[in-house]
C-alpha cells in the first residue's frame, strides 16, 4: 500500500462516479443495502463511502426512521456524494479515518464498507474500530474484490499497463483493489479483531458498458491508477487510456462490452 493508492482527488471523483460506479459498483451496492435492511437497523455507519453509491441504496431501501452516517477519508469523494443526496435529512456525511473513527463506543447497529478495507494500512486495527463502534450483536457487512483474473475489464487494463511500462509496471490494481481476497486471511483478521459468526460468500456479476472506451477511461483516469500512469511521464495519460481501450476492444468487441466481475461479501458479528 502506498500513499497514492488513497489519492481520490482532482477529477477522479467525478470520473469515478460517472463511469466506474455504474460499471462495477452499483450491483454490489444494491446487494449490501438489501443485506443490511434485513437486520432492521436504526443507526448505520458507512466507511469508505466514496461517491455514495451504497449510501443512495441504503437511503432507498431502509425505512424513513433509520439514520445513516456516511464517512470517507477523502473529502472530495464526499463532496461528490453530497450532490446526489443534498436534501436527505437522515443522512450525515462526515470526513473520517476508518482506523480512528470519531464516534463513541456502541453507537451503531450495522457498519458497512463497500470495497474499502483493501485500502486500510492496518486491517485488523480497522476491524477493531468497527467492532468498537458497533452495539452488542451488531453486524459488520462489507465486500472486497476477488482476484483480478476474475474481474475481466480490470485484468485486461492491468495487463496492458504491464506491457506499456515493462521496466516499471504500475501495480495499483493488484496491490490495492485486488490485493485482499483470501477468505482464510479475511476470516483470521476478523477473528483477531474480535468478530465471530463470520460468513463469506462469492458473488459474481456481469459488467456492461456502451463501448470499450468507457472502462478504459474509468480505470485509467477514475482511480488512483491515474497517478501511477502520470508519474511515469511518457506515454501520456491519453495515450495509455487509448491503448487500454484498444486492448478491451480487441478482447470484447467494438460495440457494447460485457465482462465478468466478482467479489466476496462478508458479514460478521
N, C-alpha and C positions, 0 to 999 in steps of 0.2 A: 504494500500500500504506500502510495506517495501522496504528498500534499496536493498535487494537481488532480488526483483522482476524485477529489471532492469539490473541484472548482466549477460549479454550475453557475457561471457568470456571463456577462456580456449578452450576446444574442442567444446563448444556449437555452435559457428557459423558454423563450418564445418558439424556437425550432423544436425543442423537446415536446412542448405542449401541442403544437400544431401537427407534427408528423409522428413522433415516437409514441406518444400516448395512444392514438388510435391504432398504430401499427402493432404494438405488443402489450401495452399495459391495461387497456380497457377490460378485456375479458377476465383478467385476474383480479382487477379491482371489483368487478361485479361479484366474483366468487367470494372474495374476502368479506365484502359487505353482507352477503347472504349468510355466511357462516356466523358472523358477528351478530346479526339480527336475531338468529335463533337463540342466542344467550339472553336476550331481552335486557340489555344493559341500560343503566341510567346515565352513566358517565363513561365516555370513550376517549382514550388518548391515542392519537396517531403520531408516530415519529417518522422522520424521513418522508414527510407528506409530499414533497416535490411540488408539482403544479396543481395538486389537489384532485387527482382522478379518483382515489379512494374516498376522499372527503366528500366529493359530489355523490358517489354511490351510496355512502352512508347516509347523507342528507336525504336522498331519495327513498331509501329503504327503511330507515329507523322511524319509529313513531315520533310525533312532534315534541314530546316531553323529554326525549333523550338528548343529551348535550354532548357536543364533540369539541375536543381541543386538538387542533392540528398544528404540529410543530415541524420545523426543519432547521438544519444547521445553516442553510443558505437563505438569507433574506430575499434575494432576487427571485428564488423559486416561489416563496410565499407570496410575494407581490403579484406574480402571475396567477397563483391560485386564487387570490382575493378577487381578481377580475371576474371569476365565474360565480362567486358566492358573496358578493358585496352586501346583499340585503338579507342574508341568512343570520338572524339574531342568535340562534342557538349554537353557532359555530364561532369559536375563538381561535384566531391564528396567532402563533407566538414563536419567535425565533428561539430555538433551544438545542442544546447538545444532548443527544440521546445517552451519552455516557455520564452526564451530570444534569439530570432533569431538575428543573426548578419547581418541583411540586412536592407536597407533603406526602408522607407515607400513607399507603392505603387510601388513595384518592380516587381510583378508577376501577370500574368493573371489568373492562376489557382494554388491552393495549394492542394496537395493530401497527404493522410496519411492512409496507409493500416494497420489496426489492431494495431494502436499505441496510440490512445487517451485514451484507457483504462488504460495506464500506466502513464498518466500525473498526478502528485501530485495535480495540480490545473487546472482542465479542463477549467474553464472559463478564466483563465489567458492564457492558451494555445490557446483557441479560439480567444481571443482578439489579441494575437500576430499574428495569422493567418490573421485576419481582417486587422491589421495594414500594413502588407506587401503586401496585395492584392490591385490591382488597382481598381478604381471605377467600379462597375459592375462585378468584378472578382468572381470566384466561388471557394468554398471550397468543395472538393469532397472526402469523406472518408468512411470507413466502420468499423464496430465493430462486434464482435461475439455475436450471440444471446445466450440465456440461455444455460447452459451446458447440460441440458436434451435434447436439440435439436441438440447436437453435440456428436454423439454416441461413437466414439472412446475415446474422452476426458472424457466423463462421466464414461465409464467403468474403465478407468485407475484411475480416481479420486476416485471412489467407492472402488476400490481395495486398494488404499493407505489408505483410512479411516479404512479398516479392518486390514491392516498390522500394522498401528500405532494408535490404538484406544485411547491411552492416550494423544497423541499429534499429531493429524492427519494433514498432510500438506494441506494447503488451497490455494495454489498459483492459481490454475485454477479458483476457484470461486471468489477469491479476485481480480485477475487482468484480464486475458483474457476474462473471462466470468462474469465479475462483473459490467458491464455498458451496459445494453441492453434495458432499459426502454425508449420507444420513447417519452413519456411525459417529462422525465428528460432531455433527449438529446435536445429536442426542446427548453426547458426552458433555458438550459445552453447556447445554441447558440444564443437565443434571447437576453439574458443578455449581451452577448459579442458583440452585435450589428449586428447580421446576420438576414436576412429576406429571404422570398421565400424558406422556408425550406421544403425539400422533403425527406421522409424516406420510404424506400422500404425494405421488407423482401425478401431475396434471398436464397433459398435452393440449395444445390448441393449434389452430391454423392462423397464420399471419397473412394479411392481404393488403395490397397497395395497388394504386392505379397504374403504376409503372415502376421500373427498376430504379428510376431516378429518386423516388421518394425514400426508400430505405437507405440509399447511398447518402443522401443529404442528412437524413435522420441520424445515422450512426457516425458519420464523419464530422458533422457540424453541430449536432444537437446533443452531444455527450462530451465529457472531458477528453475523449479521444482527439477532439479538435486541437487542444493544447499540445498534445504529443505530436500531431502532424505539423502544426505551425512552428513548433520549436526546432524542427529539422530543416526548415528553410526552403529547400527545393527537393522535389517539385512542390509547388504551392498547393494550398488547400483546394482550390477549384480543380486543379489537375488531378489530384488524388481522388477527390469526390467523383470526378468523371470516370476515372479508372475503376472505382468500385461499382459505379453504375453499369459500366460495360461488362464487368465480371458477373454481376447479378443478371443482366440481360442475357448473357451467354448461357447461364445456368437455368434461368426460369422463363425466358422468352421475352419478346419485345412488347407485348401488351400488358394487361394486368398480371401481377405476380402473386403467387401463393407459396408460402413456405412454412415448415414446421417450427413451432416454438414449444418449449417445455420447461416447467418449473416444479419445484417442490413446495407444498403447502404444509405448514407446521402449526400445530396447536398444542399448547402446554398449560398446565395448571400450576 
